[in-house]
Amino acid sequence: MEELLLPCLNKQLFGIECYGCGGQRSVILLLNGDFHGAFLMFPAIYPILILLGFVIFNLFYKFQKDYFIKITLILITAIVLAASYLTKIYYFFN
C-alpha cells in the first residue's frame, strides 16, 4: 500500500518536509489501528478528522453556533499544524 503514496514535491525539490508530510502515512497507520503511531507521524490527523466529521455532520444538521464551532475547529487545526511543522523544522536544522 505504501507504494501508492504520493511523494512530497517540497521535500524532493528543497530537501525540507512540508507541513503535510506524514499525512498519508498517518492515515495508513490509523487504518491499521496504530493510533499512537498515527499521532506521532502527523499530529494534526485528529483535529483534521474532527473538523471533517463536523463539517459532514453540519451538512445535514444545521443549528445555532455551527459557524463558531467550525471556525474554532479550523483555528485549532491550524495551530496544531503550525506547531508540528515548526517542531519538525526546528529538529531538521538542529
Disulfide bonds with the S-S distance in Angstrom:
none
